[in-house]
Amino acid sequence: MEDRVRFDQLKRREFITLLGGSLSGLRGTRSARTQETSQVFISRKGPWGFDLSGMDLAIKPGDDFFRYSNGVWFDQAVIAPDRNTNSVDTVLSDSAEVRIREILMRGETGVERSARDDAAKIGIFYSNFMDEARVEALDANPIAPLIRMLRIADTHADLAELMVKTFFRAIFSLSIEIDAKAPNKYAVVIRQGGLGLPNRDYYLTAQLSDEREAYLAYMVQILTLIGWQTPKEFAAAILTFETAIAEASWSLAESQDSEKTYNPMSVVQLAETAPFPWRRFLRGAELGELDHLILAEVTAIPKIAAAYARTPIATLKAWQAFHLVDATAPYLSKRFVTVNFQFHDKTLGGVVEIAERWKRGVRLVESEMGEAIGRVYATRYFNFTSQAKAQIDDLVAPIRAAMKRRIERVSWMSQETKYKALDKLSRLKVKIGYPNEWRDYSRLEIRPDELVGNVRNARRFDWLRRVGHLNSPVDRNEWEMTPQMVNSDYSSALNQIVLPAGQLEAPYFDPAADPAVNYGGIGALIGHELTHGFDDDGRKYDAAGALSNWWTDADAREFNARAAELSRQYSSFELLPGVHVNGDLTLDETIADLGGALVALDAYHDSLVHKSAPVLDSFTGDQRFFLSYAQTFRAKKTEAATRQQLVSDPHPPEQFRVNGIVRNIDAWYQAFNVQAGDKLYLANENRVRIW
């Protein structure tokens, strides 16, 4: 089963990627060289919070503001051989990773029994992974019982029940989420799934044919490793099956539309809409008594079900066998780890070397028991005092006030819609640092010398925890992010922002930095999350978190027209030859980027209380704000990672999150004297104005 809980679009998976792994395969990586590069970056941030040495002053700000702010850093930045990115966020994640390792090795001696018990479990989990000799000796034995389960499945219905078990692949994503139209309760949601490549574009786009060929070869390798019969023939059949799923699937942009993906129905109606062994499928997920659910991609799921029905059982078994090994390969012997790395990290991500074992162990335990780590981490490293929390509150309040004024001033919105928008803004909640109550792991069994079994136990524990939510009111205090995450989140259903303490570090937030830098860093990020409540999709949720049409038709048309212009701007950006940004896919994020920068700049101006900002190192306050904003987007990726981002990620490449935003802000033109003829120049009437 796959959980789908929104964390600023990429959710928890995004942080694990920053740590160099994934929730299922611990893919991507980082090395000692990155750690050294990170320390250099942090130490050169300058006396007022900005790294002046990373600027390229030979570039005109109006031609390429990203390079003007970051060009020397970009040219000198080294992507470590065991990862595909060097960025601000990976710098912070590197630091977190070293600290997590220390926790996993040292444990916890605090007075709370539950904290000590959790620390013992994560320590055992980590030591399981680090016992490489035992892993090598076991080889494929840990998955032998799972392969036997697969081999004795005789029918499509048998496989339907099996596919939702841990490590198996499901053609549908099954999750438990807050009901979009009844945000006081949870609901089961079924979405399209079943693909082994990052998304449907990898199957359907000519430019990604090399990746498809590599995927085919990888399937042959995996099936050969477990002695599956005629691996070449079955690999070809698997690719044909997944291509049929891809052809039926909605695009990522379509799947982000909350209105189109809210289709409640009974299980009986679902069986009529998309014939499939649904009862067996749900029984396998401990949901055998379920009566009602929500169907997401309502036209795609019947086609995927039909593709499943017409595919021979032998092909489906081979498909499951491949994905079973693919999912467990990182926890098996080197012969499995190596081929898994070669495809997922090297081919798809451009990573040269596999990460050291301790890093992969940290990522595994972080992905499966992250809050247990966070409980120790928060106490040991954050020391997040009430004073520090108050400093963040002091940034949130003026940014909220700035958004309030922008809503009040916009000329295109009616008073009726403004009233409801202001009500939503006033009811928005902000969580800072870490949870007030920690997740209870007492029922999770972690055993010595059972690495694969412990991964399975942890995932089953988490799924059953979510199943248990179905009989309870929505827990508004629960965190889906861990305190150590370098990330942030706006939840439409909860109408709340979450700011983990891991995000609240320099260069985003530094208590000693110039205020302009903090407003351009964490301030713009807070504004970004706040604006998600009013972006292309977030605006469809009301103040209570319910999916509802609370806009007038005229206001909605005006908003959509302005958003469409921003989408067109981004669709014109080409980072790789022939590969453009998908403006519709990235629209939520670009609206949030633009709104976040605007309200943070307003809040910074308010903080000056009608006084002039000092000039520091010849830079005005507004210039420092924009430089800080650009600094937070410092990132350098391999070409393979960039290509994957362009087709799979709702966040546009970082260069465009800078250049595409500042060119729509009047104050940027004034701050850097940007004139007609400069490459980023947009005439006043062509600048997008939403908030």
N, C-alpha and C positions, 0 to 999 in steps of 0.2 A: 504494500500500500504506500501511497505517497501523501504526505501532509502538505497542505497548501495554506500557509498562514502568512499574510502579507507583512513584510518588513520593508517598507519603502521599495516595493516591487520585487526586489531580489531576496528579501527576507533573510532568514538564517543562513541560507546557502551562500549568500554574498560574503558573509564574514568568514565562513569556512574556506571559501575560495581565496580570500585575502590571506588566510593562514596557510594557503598553499594546498588545500585539500578539497574534499567534497563530502557530502553527507553519506554517500554510499561507497566511494572509492578512494578517498584521500588523495585526490589527484592534484597535480601542480605542486610547486615546492619552493623552498627557500634555502639559502646556504649561509655559511659563515661570512662569505664575501658581502652578502646583502646586509648582514648585521653590521659590518664595518662601515659600509656606505651609509647606513641609516644613522649611525652615531655621528658621522661627519656632517650629515645634513642637519641634525638637531643642533649641533654645537655651533653652526654658522648662522643662526637665525638673526643675529644682529641685536643691537641694544634696545630697539623698540619692537622687536618681534617679527621682523621680516628679513629674509636672507638676501641682502643686497648683492652678494657675490654671484648669485644665480641669475641675475638679470642680463639681458643682451641689449645694451644701450645703443648698439648700431641699428637696431630695428625701430622703426617708427611705431609708437603705440597704436596709431590709427591704421597701420597696415597689418599687424599681427600682435595683438595685445598679449596673447599667451606666450609667445616667444620673447616679447619685450620684457615680460615679468619673469620668465623662466628659461629663456633660451640657453644660457650658459649651463645652467643645471641640466637641462635636457640633453645637451650635447655631451656632457661629461658623465651623466648617470650611466651606471653599469647595471644591466639586468643580470643577476646572478644566474649561473648555469643551471641551478636547480629550481628555477621559477620563471614565470613569463611576464612579470611586471615588477617595476620599481616605482613606487609612488609614496605619497604622504601617508596613505592609509596602511600600506604594507610596512612602512617604518614603524608606525605605532603597533601594528600587529606583531612585528618582530619582537618588540620589547615585551608584549604580553606573552608571547610564546615562551620566551626564556623564563619568565616568572612562573608560568604554568608548570614548566618542567620542574622547577625548584619545589613547587607545591606537591607535585606527584611523587617526587623522590623523598621529600622530607616529612610529608604528612601534616597532621594538625594535633596539637596538644592542648587546645583550648578546653574550657570547662564544660561546654555543652556536649552532652553525650551524642546527640544526633549529628553534630558537626564532626566529631571524631569518627563516628561510624561512616559517614559519607566520605571522609578523607581516606579511611581505610579501604573503602571500595574502589575509589578512583586510583589509589596506589596499586591495588591488586590488578586492576584493569590494565594499567600502564605496564606493570611488570610482566603481565601475560604477553603483551606485544613485544616487549624488549627481550624476551627469552627466545632469541632467534634460533638457537640450537634445537629447542623443542619444536618450533614451527617447522624447521627443515625436516626433522625426523617424522613429523606427522604428515607432511606433504599434503596430499588431497584427502586424507582420511576424515578430516572434520566435515567435509561436505558429502561423503559417501552415503550417509543415511538420506540426505536430501535428494541425491540422484536416484536412489532406490525408490523413493516416494514418487518421483517423476516417471520412472520407467514403468511402474505398475498402474499408472493412470491410463485408463482405457478409452475414455470418452472426452468429448469437448466439455461436458459438464464436470467431469473429474478435474480437468485442468482449470476450469473456471473457479473452482473452490480452492485449488492449490495456488493460483496466481496471486492471491492477496496475502499469502504467508510471507514472512520475512525472507528476504534475498531473492524471491521469485519475482518475475516481471508481470505486471498487469497491463492489459490493453486499455484499461480505464484508471484514472487517478481517483482514489477514494479518500476523502478527507472529512473532518468534522470541524465546522466553522461556525461563527456567529451567523445566525439567520439574517440575511441582509434586510428583510422587511419586518422582522420581529427581533430586534437586537437585544432582547432580554432572554433569548434562548438560543440553543445550539441546533444545528441541522447537519445532516449528512449530505455531502455534495459529491456528485460524480462528474468528472471532467475527462476529456480525451487524454490518451496516454499511449504507451506501447512502443515508443521510439527509442532506439539505442543511440542515435546521433542527437546533437543538441536540439534541433527542431526540424520542422518539415522542410525548410529551405535546403537543408543538406541533402535531401533526397531528390529535390525537384529543380535545383538551380544548376545550370551548366558550369558556372564558375567554381562549384564545389565538387566537381567530378573526381578530382584527385583524392579528396577526403572519402568519397564513397568507395573508391577502389581500395583505399587503405582499410576501410571498415570491413570490406569483404575479406581481405587477406587476414585481418585480425580475427574474424569469426572462424576462419579455417584453422588458425593457430589454436584458438581456445578449444574448439571441438576435437582437434587432434590430441591436445594435452590430456583429455579425459577419455580418449579412445572411442569417441563417438563414430559410428559407421559413416562411410562416404562423406567426409566433412566438406569437401568442395561442393558437392551437389546440394547438401543441406544449407550451406552458407548462402548459395545463390537463391535457394527457396526462401530463406529467412529474409534476405534483402528484398525479394519480390513482395513478401507479406508486409514488411514494414513500409515499403513504398506505397502500397495500397492504403495503409493507415495514414501516411503522410498526405496522400492525395485527398483523402476524406477530411483531414483535419482543418480546423480554422487557423488563420494566421495568428501570430502572437498579438497583433494589434486588435483583432476581433475578440480574442479571448480575454482581453482586458476590459471589455465593455460590461459593466455590472448589470445593466438593464437586459442586454441580450443574453447574458449567461444566468439569469434568474428564471428558472422554469420549474416551479414546484409541481410535483405529481406523486401519485401513489405508486407503490411497487407494481401493482397490477397494471396501471397505465403505462409504466415504463416498459413492462414486458410486451405490451401491445405496440408501443412506439418503436422499440428496438429489441426484437426477439433475441434472447440470450439467456443462459441459465442463471438468472439474477439471484434466485433464492440460494443456490449453491455458492455463488460469488459472495453474497452477503453473509452467509453462514460461515464461510472461511474467514471472514473479518470480524467474527463475534457480533454480527448484526442480524442474526437470523430472524428476529421478531420485528424487524423494522417495517413500518407501514408506509411512511412518506419520506421523500427526499427531494433534493433539488438537482435538476439536470442542467449542466452548463452549456456546452456546445451542442444545442438541441438537434441540429441537422447533421452534425458530424458523427455523433455517437451511434445512430442507427446504421450508418454506412460502415463504421468500424466493426460493429457487431456482425454485420453481414459478411465482411471480409474474414472475420474469425470463423464464422459458420462454414464458409466454403473452402477453407484451408485444410488440407489433410492433417489428420491427427499426428502423423509422423513428423511433419514439418513443425507443428506447434510444439511437440516434445523437444525437437532440436532447438527451436527458438528459446524455449524455457531453459534447456540445458546450457545454452550459450550465456544467457543473461544471469543464470545462477552463478556460473563460474566468474563471469565478469564482475558481479557484485561482491563476491567473496575473495577474489584474487588478491587484493591488498593484504589479506590476513593469512594467506597461504605461503608456501615455499617460494623461493626465488624464481623458479621457472614460471610461476604464475604471475608474480609481481612484475617481472621484467617485461613480459609481453603486454601486460595491462598498462604499464608506464609508457612503453614505446608508442602505443596508440593514443591513449587518452591525453597524456601530457606532452609527448614529443610531437606527434603528428597534429593533433588538434590545438595544442597550446604553445608549441614552439619551445618547450622546456628541453634543455640539453641533458641534464643529469638528474637522477632521482635524489630526493632529499635524504639526509641522514636518517637513520632509523628512529632516533629519539624524537625528531620533529614529526615524523609520521605517527608515532605513538601519541604525542601530545595532541595532534589533530584528531585522532580517533577518539580519545577520551573526551576532548572538548566537544566533539560533535554529538556524543551519546550521553554525557553526564555534565554538560556545561554549567548548569546552575549549582551543582555540587562543588565544582571548581570555583565558581564565582563566589560562593559563600566564604571560602577561605581567602580568595583573592581580594575581596572587598575589605576584609578586616586587615589583611597583611600589607596591602599595597596602596589602596586608595586613600585610607584615612580621610574619607570624604566628610569633612567637618561641616557643621551647620553654617559656618562662615563661608566656606567654599560653595555650598549649596545656595546660600543667599546671594552670592555673586551671580550664579546662573539665573536665579529668580529675577535678579535686577536687570538682566538682559532680556528675559522673556517678557516681562511686563511692558517695557517700552515698545518692543516689537509688536506685541499684541495691540497696543494703543495705536501704533503706526498703521497697522492693517485696518483697524477700525476707521481711522480717518480716510484711508484710501477707499474703503467701501462707501463711506458717506459721500465722498467727492465724485465718484465715477458718474459721468454724465449719461452713459448708455443704459444704466440700470434703474428700473422703476422703484418708487418708494416702497411698494409692496414687497418686492424681492429683497430690497436693502434691509428692511425690518427683520426678515427671517434670517438673512445672512449675518446680521449683527447679533441676533440671538444665538446662532450657531457658534459664532466666535466667542461670545461671552461664556458659553458652556463648555468650551474646549478645556480639557484637563492636560496637565503636563507632569510626567513622572521623570524624576531626575536621579541618576546614580545607580541604584540597585533596589530590588524588591524589599518591602517591609516584612514580608513573610517568605520563607524559603520553601522550595519544593520538597516534598517528603519522599525520600528514596528508600525508606525502610523496607518496602516490599520487593525491591529489586535485588535479585540474588546474583552476586558476582563471585565466581568460583576461581580458585587457583588453577592454572594450567588448562583453562578452557577458553581460549581467545575467541574463536568463532561462536561458541556457545554464549559467551558473555555479550558479544555484539548482538546476537539474536535476542537474548534476554532483555537487553536495554531497549531495543526497538519495540519489542512486544510490550514491555512495561509502559513505554511512552504511548503506544497506540491504545492500550487498555485505559490509560489515564484519560485519554481523549474520549474514548467510548463512554467512560463514566460521566463525562460532562453532559451527555444527552439527557440525563435525569436530574440535572441541577440547573439553577439559574446561572446566567453568565457571571463569571468571576472577573470583575473589573480590576482586581488587584494583581492578577496573574501577569507575569512577564513571559513573553516568548523569546526575548533576547536575554543574553547573559550580561552581567555587569561589565565583563572584560571585552565585550564586542566593540569594535571600532565601526559603529553604525548608528543609525537613528531611525525612527519610525513614526509614521502617522497612521492610525487606524481609523478608517471611515466608520466602521460599525460602533466603535467606542468613542469616537470623536476625541481622541487623545493623542498626545505626542509622548514618545519614550526617548529619553536621552541617556543611554548607558554611560557610566563613568569612563569607560574606555575611550569614548569619543571626546571627552572633555579634557583633552590635553593639547599642548602646543603641537602644531601651529594653529589648531582650531581655537583653543582657549588657553591663555596664559595670564594669570593674575598680574604678572609684572609687565605685560606688554602694553603698548599704546592703545587707548580705547578704540581708535580707528581700526586697528588690526584685529581686535577681538570682535568688533561689529562686522568686519569683512569676513572673518572666519566663522566662529561659532554662531555669531549673530545671523549671518546669511543662511547658515544651515538650519537654525531654528526657524527662520522665516520660510525656508524651503519646505520644512515639514508642516508648518502652519498653512502655507499656501496649498499643500496637498488637499486640504479640506475644501478647496475652491478650485481645484484643477479640472481637467476635462472629465474625469470620472468621479473624483471626490465631491464635486459640487452636487452630484445626484443624491447624496445622503443628507438628511436634515439634521437639526440640532441634536435629536435623540439618537442619531446613528442609523436611522431607518432609510432604506432606499425608497425615495418618493419624489414625485415631481412637484417641487415647491417653487419653481421659477415660473414666471409668466412666459408665454410662448415667444413674445417679442424679445424679452431679455435673453432667453435661451438662444434664439437666432443670432442675436448680436454677439453673444459670447462665442458661439461656434464660428462665426465669421472671423473674429479676431484670432481665435485659436488656430483656425485653418491657415491663416497667413503665417503664423509662427511655424506650423508644420511645413509649409511650402519653403520657408527660409531654410529649415534644417534639411529638407530633402535635396536641396541644391548642394550641400556639402559633400565633397568627395575626398576621402582620406586615402583610399587605395584605388588604383586604376579601374574604373568601371564599377566601383562599389560605393554607393551613396548611403548616407544616413537615411533611415526610414523615419520620416518626420511624423507619421501617424503612430508608429510604435513608441517613439520617444516623447510624445506630446505631453503626457502627464508630467514627466520629469522636467521638460523645458519650461512649461508653465510655472512649475514650482521653483526652478532656478531663477527665472525672471522675477517672479513675485518675491521670492526670498531676498534677492539682492536689493530690490526696491525698498521693501519695508525695513530692512536692516540699515540701509543708508538713511532713510527717514529717521529711524530711531537714533542713529549716531548724531545726526544734526540736532535732534531734540536734546541729546545729552550735553551739547555745548552750551545750552541755555543762552542763546543769542550772542555767544562770544565767538571769536575767531579761533580756529584750531591752530596750534603752534605749527611752524614749519620745522621738520626734522630731516636732516641730511638733504635739504633742498626740496623735500616732498611735502605738499600740502596735506591736510587731513583727508580730503576726498581722494587724493592720489594714493595715500596709504591704504585707505579702505579698499580701493579697487585692486591694488597690488596684493593685499592680503587675500582678497577673494580669489585672485588668480593663483596664488601660492598654494591654496588648499587643493587645487586641481593638478598639481604636479604629478605627472604619470608618464611612464615610458613602457611600452608593451612590445612583445614580439609581433611580427606580422600575423602569425597564426592566431594569436590571442586577439589582435585587432579585428581580424576578419570574423572571428566568432562573436565578438562584441557587436559588430555592425549588423549581424543578422539575428542575434539572440538576446540582446540586452536592451531593456527599455531606457537605459541611461546612454546618452550619446557619448562618443569619445571626449576625453577631457578637454582637448583643444577647443572643441566646439561649445563645451559648457562654459568656456570663458569667452571666446570670440563671438559666439552666437548670441550671448546675453548682453555683453556690454554695449554692443552696437545698437541695442534697443533702449538704452538708458540715456536720457538727455544729459544728466550730470557728468557722465563719462566724457562726452564730447567737450564739455566745458573744462573739465579737470585736466585733460591732456591736449586741448586745442586741436581736436580732430576736425579736419576740413574736407570739403568736397574734393574728390581726387584720391583721398586715402582709401586703401583697399576695403576697409571695413565700414566705410561711411555709408549711412543710409539717410536719405532725405527725411526731413521731419515727418512728412505725411506717410512714409513707408515704415516707420518704426511701429512695432506692435505695442499696443497699449491695452492691457486687460485690466490690471489693478492699479 
